[in-house]
Every structure is written in C-alpha cells, then in structure tokens.
C-alpha cells in the first residue's frame, strides 16, 4: 500500500464508489456532468468515465500502480476541465455560474494534481518538471484557490438559491450564506498568495464537509427522490475529499505561515 495521507485514502475510496455507481447506473456521476446530450457515443463515454474513476481509485491504493493512477487521473481530470467545462466560460463569460462549474472540476483537478506531484516517477521529473514536485503542488494549490474564489462569488450572486439551503434550525440564513461565501473568498486569496495558506486550505475543506453534512445528507436522508439532490450530495462529498488532499499538501507548514508563493 502507498497511502500518502488520510485525504489520499478517502479521495481514492470516493473515486472507487463513484466508479462503481457509474457502471451500475450507466450514467455520469455529478463530477462528470455537463456532457452535451447530443454527443455521439455519450452512453459509452459514461461507462469509460466510470471505469477510469474505478481503476484510478483502486490504483491509488496500490504501491506499484499509484504513479500511473495519479498520472492518468490528473490528465483525465484536466482534459475534462478544458473540454467540457471551460466552454461555459467561453459562451457565458459574464455568467458567474460558468466559473462555479469550472471551479468544481478544478478542485478535482487540484486534488489529482497534488497526488501526481507526490507520486511522480523519474521520467515525469525529467520531462514534466513544471508539473511535479514542489512546483506541481504549488500550481495545484493556485488552481484550488481560484476555484474557492468562484465558489465564494456564487454565494453572493446566487444568494436566493444559497440561503434556502441553510438548515432551518440555524437562524439568520442570509447571514450564513454571506459568511460562507466570504470565507471561500478569503480562503482562495490566502491560498493563492500563500498567506496562512495551510489554515485557509484546511478550513475550506472543513466548510465543504460541513455543507455535505448539514445540508445535503439531511436532504437525502429524509427520503428525497430528486436525482439532482443526490447528485449534489455526491458532488459535495467528492469536492470535500479532493479539498482534503490539497489541505494535506501543507503538512509540516506552520498554520499561520505568511510567505511569498
């Protein structure tokens, strides 16, 4: 076994589960949504995505396969971001939801990138030096920070959709919607500029986890049959685990360290 961190293990397990569900359902998991309905061989692509998720998730648990699994997962996630998500920004550059959609996949890319940077083989270090090692981890963190900024802006732009998600037992729904959005924005800036970055990355992962625990899990546990709510729950958990990997990349760094990126 080659487990770099707890976040690594949970992220890998999540990929396995998403892959199994994708193969059973024959459909795209939430993290691979947004594929055009009219795309040729769309059904086949859904199975391919599920298989890659399952294979890479299992591979991340195996010492011999971890390097290849991390490499394939990183390239796969990056291509997905560029091919299926960036198009939203191109067609709707003034629509904040375009950046939110890219941000979700960007978090997954960042998690996969950190693992790839950690597990890179000698050939990777020789030919792709910019993408592995400390430099690769730094780039993954910057991408993650940009995603957090997109999440934060969404809380403000789509307040009417965000505030109702706050649990009814928690007073001041509008305040919490604004607060969580501001927290994402602050964390994104901190990660990008490497100011208290470890604390910011960890708290942002906790925030995603709390969203999953307090908002989406109660909804589906109440017996929701809405596929979109189940998809949001799976997506929220997947983002949490990827964020956990990024947060783990700061191990050994002081919580309040402030230094140039």
C-alpha positions, 0 to 999 in steps of 0.5 A: 500500500502507498497511502500518502495521507488520510485525504489520499485514502478517502479521495481514492475510496470516493473515486472507487464508489463513484466508479462503481455507481457509474457502471451500475447506473450507466450514467455520469456521476455529478463530477462528470456532468455537463456532457452535451446530450447530443454527443455521439457515443455519450452512453459509452463515454459514461461507462469509460468515465466510470471505469477510469474513476474505478481503476484510478481509485483502486490504483491509488491504493496500490504501491506499484500502480499509484504513479500511473493512477495519479498520472492518468487521473490528473490528465483525465481530470484536466482534459475534462476541465478544458473540454467540457467545462471551460466552454461555459466560460467561453459562451457565458463569460459574464455568467458567474455560474460558468466559473462555479462549474469550472471551479468544481472540476478544478478542485478535482483537478487540484486534488489529482494534481497534488497526488501526481506531484507526490507520486511522480516517477523519474521520467515525469521529473525529467520531462514534466518538471513544471508539473511535479514536485514542489512546483506541481503542488504549488500550481495545484494549490493556485488552481484550488484557490481560484476555484474557492474564489468562484465558489465564494462569488456564487454565494453572493450572486446566487444568494436566493438559491444559497440561503434556502439551503441553510438548515432551518434550525440555524437562524439568520440564513442570509447571514450564513450564506454571506459568511460562507461565501466570504470565507471561500473568498478569503480562503482562495486569496490566502491560498493563492498568495500563500498567506496562512495558506495551510489554515485557509486550505484546511478550513475550506475543506472543513466548510465543504464537509460541513455543507455535505453534512448539514445540508445535503445528507439531511436532504437525502436522508429524509427520503428525497427522490430528486436525482439532482439532490443526490447528485449534489450530495455526491458532488459535495462529498467528492469536492470535500475529499479532493479539498482534503488532499490539497489541505494535506499538501501543507503538512509540516507548514506552520498554520499561520505561515505568511510567505511569498508563493 
